[in-house]
Amino acid sequence: MSKLLFAAVSDGWSGWWGSVNIDQEFATTIVIFTTLVSIFWLVWILTSKDSHPPLPPGPRSLPLVGNLLSLDPELHSYFATIAKTYGPISRLWLGKKVGILITSPALAREVLKLNDTIFANRDVPVAGKVATYGGNDIVWTPYGDQWRMLRKICVREMLSNQVLDSVYSLRRKEVRNTVNYLYNHVGSPVNVGEQMFLTVLNVITGMMWGGTVKSDDRERLGAEFRQAINEMTGYLGMPNLSDFYPGLAPFDLQGVKKNMKVLAKRFDGIFEFMIDQRRKMGGDENKDFLQFLLQFKDGGDSNPPFTITHLKALLMDMVVGGTDTTSNTVEFALAEMMNQPDILKQAQQELETVVRKDNIVEESHINKLPYLYAIMKETLRLHPTLPLLVPHCPSESCVIGGYTVPKGARVFVNVWAIHRDPEIWENPLEFRPERFLDGKWDFTGNDFSYFPFGSGLRICAGIAMGERMFLFLLGSIIHSFDWELGEGKKHDISEKFGIVLKKKEALMAIPTPRLANTTLYE
């Protein structure tokens, strides 16, 4: 074949050159040279393709809009369906932006461990920028010196085990207040998620500015915060045209920026009030988080500088990031346990053995309750707090799973789907805490079959706080009460997607006292 091709080309060239009286030897040289150039050109093309793999496979997209019109509101399950068709790494066009879907432990490891630094940035949505003072918080700040400074402040001064130990009395007080509230509503349905939210909120705001706020003000602020936080997390999880078509951002077609500005202004007003009150108080008698942040800012010793914008952004992170997450997980856990009464009964028996029915739950009991701990892990497996984590954004183009992930892509790691993969988990849709009793799985993010808090540089900073609050709160309410639904009610554990996963329908459950000594409810 190659000889025939050469002959044909040679004849063609010879005929042309012959017509202009060029000798046969020179014509042959030209043919050889041209053939070699063609071969090198083909080799270069093939090599070039090998060094630049294609984008991952994905569904066909429409001009301009890409796959936006086919998006399902329940993104976590929709992305899982796409992965079943196109594989563990797949692609969607979100307008002009490419979205990369990661749906296997091996590929999650490539993204979050082997290429951790490249993927340590965020694709900051418009809603995130507005909510966090231009993205100057821990969640959205690009990886670098400023991010390291903010994380160090938060982890060491707010969420370290030493700091958490020092404010146990605050957690205990708020949990006891919740138990007392439930006791006063015995026989009536209570909104479990709402009460868990207010408990966690009071703990967090108490840690932040506890010495500043009087108890009367705290109740008022609690109601205000809950409504605002629900709206804010809704906008953070909403697909926004301004993010996918930057040219349309000034028009704010969906009103996300406008509405988020209203919410952010409400939060900012609260923060300004707290800061003003704290400065008026003066002195060092109140060593809460806000006092530390103000002293740190005024000291001016940090590099890069720590500003009032950073201070407010950190307060926003603590309020928004620490409330919905823990309270929703407790609500899911209780709903799953009520759906399987044997699990609830086994957890209560463990509490009776360790705590006894003539006593209340203390945090000192927690490390002696392995079944309760397994319930927490199983809840986070089946209903991970952030089902797609917080999307990552590569700082440069790289190859993952043999495909190109371009710089600036929005990368979704579908931890929800990985936690339900039947190749990893036996009967993955069943709520079975026993699977965690062997202590194999933890929250370090080193095993990419189970990483509900993420992994790598951007792993959640509030794991220790969330773990303590969940176990203490859930243990207290199931030790103190039996729980049932109202007559004619059915168990519903369906989910509603958002940047934070929620129950689609609020859990309305009726508490019945279990402890004989009524003074234990005071």
N, C-alpha and C positions, 0 to 999 in steps of 0.2 A: 504493500500500500504506500509506504514512504517513498519507494523508488518511482512508483507511478506518479505520485504527487510531485516529486522533484522533477521528473521528466516533463510533466505538464507545465510546471512553472518555468522550467528551463526553455522549453519550446516557445512559450509565450514571450519570455524576455528576449530570446534569440531572434524571434521574428521582428520584435520592435527595434532592437538594436541593429539587426541586419538591414532594416530599411533606412538606417542612417549611416550605413557602411562602417559599423564597429565590428572588430574581428570577434570570432567565436570564443576565443580564450578569455577576452575581457568580459564578454557577456556571461560566461560561466562563472567568473569571479563575482560578478554582481549578484547572480542568482544565489550563490553560496552565502554571500554576505547577508542578503535579504532574508534567506531562510534562517540563518543563525539569529538575526535580530528578532524574527518572528517567534522563534523558540524561546529566546530569553524573555520576550514580552509575555508569552503565555505562562512561563514559569513565574514571572513577577506577579501576574494577575492571580494565579493560584495561591502563591505564597501570601499575597496581600489578603486574600479572603481568609486564609487560615489564621492570620494574625489579628483579624478583626471579625470575630464570630458574630453571627446575627443576633438580633434581639430574640428573647424567648418567644415561643409560640403563644398564640392567643386567639380569641374570636375575631372575626372580620369586623372592621370598623368602618364607619361612614365618614365621608369627607367633612372636615371642620369639627364636627361634634365627637368623632371617635366612637367610643362605646358608652358615652354618657347617657344616651336615651335608654339603654338596656340595663342600667344599674338597678339593683334591687335595694330597697331601704335597709334590709338586713344584710349589711355588707359582709359580715363575718361568714355567714352560711352561703351567701352568693359566691364569695371568693373560693370557698371550699368546693363548691360545685364546679367552678371553672377549672380548679386543679385536677379534678377527676377526669376531665376531658383532655386538658392540655399538659398535664404533668406538674411536678412539684415546684417548678419555676415557670411562671406564665406571665403574660403581658396584657395590659389593657391600655387603650389610649383615652386619657381623661382630657378631652379637648386637645390642646397642644402639648400636654404633659403626658409622659409615659409613666404608668404605674406598674411596678414589678411586684408580683405576688409570690411569697416564699411559703411553702407548705410542707416542708420535711425537716426532720432534725439535722440531717447532713448539710442541707443548704443553709439552715439557720445558723449552724456552726460556722460555715464559710463567711456569712455576713457579720455575725456578732462576735466572733472570736478571731478567725484567721485574718479578716480584713476589718477588724474593729475600728481602727483609727480612721479609715476611709469612710466608714458608715456612721461615724460618731456625731454627724451633724443632723439637723432637722430641716425638713421642707416646711417652713413656718407659714401656716395659713393666715389669712387676713384676720380672722377672729382671734387667733392666738396672739398676733401682734398687738391688737387693740386691748385685749384682756390683760396683757402682762407688760404694759408700758413699753411697747416697741420690741417685745421679745427679750427683755432684760432679766429673765428669771432662769431658774435651773433647767426647766423643761425645754425651752426654745433657744436659749443662748447657744451660739456655735461653739464647738469644741475648741478650747484654747485657754488662755490665762484667766479671762473673766469667768468662764464656766468653772474652772478649777477653784477659783476664789469663792464663788457662791456655794459650790458643793461642800467645800471645806467648812465654811461657816455653818451651813445647815446641819451637816452630819455631826460635827463636833460640838456645836453649841445648842442644838435643838433636839437631835435624834440619837445621840450616843446612849449607850446603856447606862452610863453614869448619870446623865441628865434625866433619863427616863426613871431611874430609881429614885431620884431626888423629888420627883413630882408624883409619886405613887399615891400620896394622900389625896391629891386632886382627882386622879382617876377613880379612886375608891369612893370619894364623896359623890361624884357624878353618877357612878354605877348604882350606888345605894339610893340616890334620888330617883333613878329610873325604876328600880325595884319597888320603891314606895309608890310611885305613880301607877305602876301596873297593879299593885295590891289595891289601890283605891279605885281601880276600874275592873275588879274581878267580876266575871259574869257578863261583861260587855265586850264587844269586839274592839280591839285597838289596832291602829295602823302601826305594825311592827317596824317597818322601815323608817317611818317618821320618827318614832321614839329612839331608834338606834342612831339616826342622824343627829338628833338634838343632843344625845349623850356625847357622841364623838365631837360634835361641834363645841360643846361646852368645855370639853377637855382641852381641845386645841386652842380655843380662844383664851382659856384660863392659863395655858402655858405661855401664850404670846403676850397677853397683857392683863393677866389675872388680878394684879394689884391695882389696876386702873378702873375696872368696871364693877359697879355694884350689882348685886344679884337681881334687882328689879330691871336694870338695863340689859342684863344678859338675856333674860327671857325675851325681851322685845327684839334684841339683835338676832336671837336664834331664829325667830320666825322670818325676819327680813333676809337673813343669810340663806335660809333653805330655798326660798322661792328664787332668789337671784342665782344661786349656784345651779339649781335645776335648769334654768334658762340658759345659763352660760355654757354648761357642758353640752346642752343640746346644740347650740350654735357651733361649738368646737367640733362636733361630730358630723355636722351637716355638709354635704358636698356643695361647694360654693363656686359659681362660675368665675368669680373674681380671682380665684386661685388657679383655675385652669386656663383662663384667657387674661393675662395681665393687662392687656390693652383695654379690657372692659372694666377693670377695677375701679376707675374713677366714677363709673356710673352706678356701682353697687346695686345691680339689678335685683338681687334677692333681699336687699336691706339688711344683710348680715352685719356689715360694718356699722351701720347706723344704730341698729338695735344693741349690738355689743358695746358701742360707745355709751349708751344709756346705762347699761348694767355696770360697766367699768367705772362710770362716774359715781354710781351709788356706792360701790366698794371704796373708791378713792375718798369719798366723803367720810366714810366710817374710819378709814385709816388716818385721814387728816385729823379727825376728832380725837382718836386715840393718841396720836403723836402729840397733839397740842395738850391734852390732859396730862400725859406723861411728863412733858417738859415743865408744866406748871407745878407738878408735884415735886420735882427735883429730888436730890438725895439718892442714896444707894440702897434704901431700905427694901425696895421692890426689885428683886433680881429676876425679872421675867425676861422673855426673849426680846421684847421690844426695847427694854432698857439696855440690854447688851448691844443690840443693833445701833441704837442711837449713840452709845459711847464709842462703838467701833467706827461709825461714820465720822463723828466729831474728832476722833483721834487722828484721822488722816494718815494712818500708817500703812495702809494697804497699797499694793501695786499689782494690778491697776487700781485706781481709786474706787472706793465703795461710796456710792452716792445715795441720795434720798430716793431716786428712781429704783435702784437695786433693792433698797430696803422695802419699799412698797411691793415690788414684784415678788420678793420672798414671802411677805405676808400673804399675798394672793395665792402663791403656791401652797402654803400651809393650809389655808382655809378651803380652797377648791380641791386640792389634791388629796387631802387627808380625811374628808368628811364622807362624800358620796361613796368612795371606794370601800371603806371599811363597813359602813352601814349597809350597803347593798349586799356585801358578802355574808354578813350575819343574817340578813333577810332570806337570801337563797338557802343558807344552811338550815335554818329553822323550817323553811318550807319543805326541803328535801327530807328532813327528819320526820316531820309530820306526815309526809307521804309514805314513810316506812316506819311505823310506830315501834317496831322492834329495835331499830337503830336509836331512836329517842330513848327508849327504855334502857338500852345497854349503856348509853352515855350517862343517864341519870343514876344507874347502879354504880358506875365507876365513881361518880361524884359522891354518892352516899358512902362508899367505902373510904374514900380519901378525906372528904370534908365532914361527913356525917350530917344527919338531918337535924341535928340540934346546933348547927353552926352555919355560917355564911361563907361563900367562896372568897378566898383571898388570892392575890397573885402568887403567893408563896406555894399554893397548891398546884399551880399550873404545870410545873415540870414533872408532876406525879400523875398526870392525866394523859397517857398516851393515846387513848381512844378519842378523846376530845381533840387532840392534836391531829389525829388522822382524819377526823371529820373536817377540820379546817383545810387540810391539804386536798382532800377529795372535792370539797366545794370549789377550791381554786382551780382544780383540774377541769371540772365539768363546766364551771362558770367563771373563767378567768376575768379579773377585774377590768383589764384593758385587752379585749379579745384580739386586737391587731397591734398591741403595744402602742407606742407613739411612733408614727412613721419615721423611718430613717431616710437620709438623703446623702448619697455618695459625693465626696468632694472631688472625685475624679472618676473617669470611666474605668471599669474593671470587669473581669470575667468571673461569673458565678455559675457553677454547674455547666460550664461549657458555652454559656451565652453572655453576650455583652449587656452589662447594666450601665447605661450612660450616666455621666455626671449630671446631677440635678434631678434625677428620677425620684419619684415618691415610692419608697420601698415598704411594703406591708408584710410583716412577719405574722402569719396567721397562727398564733399560739392556740387559739380556740380549736382550730382544725387538727393541729398536731396532737393536742390533748385528747382528741376523740378518734384518733387513727386506730382502726382495728388491728393493724399490723404491729402496733406497739402495746395497746391496752386490751386486755381480755374483757369482753362485754363492755365496751367503752361508754355506752349510753346509760349504763346502770350506775346508780349512786352506791358505791361500795367502799366505805372507809377502810375496810380490812386490808385493801391492797397497799395501804401505806404503813401498816403496823411493823413491817420489817426494818423501817428506818432507812430504806435505800434512797428515797427521794428527799431532796432538800431545796432551799430557795436560793442557792448560791449562783444558779445560772450556768453551772458547769456541765449539766446533763441536758441536752437539747431535746429530750423527749418530755421534759417537765421543767418549765421555767416561767411560772405565772407572773413573776416580777421582772421579766426581761433578763438580760445578760450583758456582760462586758462593761464598758465605760459608762454607759447610760442606764445601768441597772437601777431600779427604784431605790431612792435614798431613804425611804420611810418603812423598810421591811420590819425593823425591830418594833417600831411604834404600832404598825398595823397588826403585827402578830400578837403583841400584848393586849391591845384593845379588843381584838376579835375573841381571843380565848377567855379573857376576863369577863367580857360582856355576855357572850353566848353561854359560858359556864354558869354565870349568875342567874340568867333568866330561865334556864332549863332546870337548874337545881331548885330554884324557888317556886317554879310553877309547872303545872301540866298545861298543855296547849291543845286546843281543838278549834275547828272551823265552826261557823254558825250553821244552824240547821238548814239543810238543802244546799249548802255550799260545796263546791268541788275543788279538789286540789288543782292548781294551775301553776306550773313552774316554767312556763314559756318566757322567753327572753325578748328584750327590746334592745336593738343595737344602738350604741352611742360610743363616743370615745371611752366612756365608762359603761359597762354592761349593767342593765337593770332588769328587774322583773317587769314583764309587760303589764301585769295587774298587781296592785299593792296587796301584800299579805295582811288580811284582816283576820286576826286570830283572838280567841277568847282565853285569857289566863285563869287558872284555878290554883289556889295556894297548895303547896305540897308540905310546907313546914308547919309543924304543930304549934310552935311558939310564935305568936303573932308579933312579939317584940323584935323578931329577926327581920321584919319588914319595915321597921322604922328607919 
